[in-house]
Amino acid sequence: MKKGLFILLLIAILLPAHAQESGIRFFHGTWDEAIALAKKEKKKIFADFFTEWCGPCLNMALTVFPLPEVGEAYNKHFICLKIDAEKGEGRKLAKKYGIHSYPSYIFINPKNQEMIHRSGGNKPAADFIADTKGALNPKLSSVYLTEKYKSGNYDDKFLIDYIRGQKTSGNRNLQKDFDKLINMGHKLTEREIWDLYRECITGYQNPYVKEVADNYDEFVRLFGKKEVDEKLTEATAYAPIEFTQSLPEFDGKYYNLKTAELSGLFRQNKYDEAWEMVDQLAQDPKIDQTKFVKLLSFYTRVNPDYNDNKLTFEQLAKKVKYTRYVAYNMYDRDEAMPHYYYATALEYLIKRAQEEGRQIPADVYETPAYGKEKYDMRHPLLKQKPGRKAKK
């Protein structure tokens, strides 16, 4: 076996093992054995109910479960299980705990095997770690919060916990409950309420964006320009241009206006105008280029099975050129999709060229006009290690 191939195989074997050690350590026995072990170690049960066809399930397994901070939060307090809801005893357990969507996260008291907290969905590590609070603190348990909320007999402190718990569980439709909190006498200018708004209420279709805009200087004085501008930027990310234009100047407004205009051109299939605007934005010093490249990765995906087969050969070649630009300028080593899209785009362009008897335009082979000049995963700010010469 060649030395290079051996090394690649060794890496492929060792990496999953390392990830397993640093992240959640899943127990591989039966349900009854897990219950017995949890009782012995005085821990609770965490069960990830998944299916083999569930994309969000796989994403959590690959990107969140292996994180050291996630492993630290879960391994200390839980015997952790991965349960395929469509196989073996997983079918019975999924029925017992009312599993209807995937991934579902169920926390169990091993003494009586009753559910004490449930959550689910594809979520950031911070929210997934926050789920442990619901399993360890009875007053933050989804079971307790849901039952008390249904009773209608609760105060503002409970409602704050409920909103946060719902957000952690993946619920994004929380404005109605936030409105209740305001009607109880709370104000957006209170630090706790402002933090809750920032964390849990998204988008521009609520009265709070306008309240912040109408009292912009006051909110900046209370919470700082950075926090206020970040919230306005997030809230108007998908807002109509006219709405965003009506707001005071904030860091992020220019970016949102320009990208909204660009999105409109793509929606209207005005590709030539859209790519011309991409060239302008790629050189614009007022645009966060890292953020812009991530946005552009969405518009440069080439999918022959969707609608790219309707593009003319010239339109496809131009799109592939920008797919190349994105691949050159994505530096996140954990983000493989832009490179997959680039390979897919090249493959489809070659196929179309052969089928239509066309020549691939020379600019498809050229280094992108902006950004990074070399196609690799090395960040342009990362210097060479002393004593080693850069490869030519």
Disulfide bonds with the S-S distance in Angstrom:
Cys54-Cys57 2.29
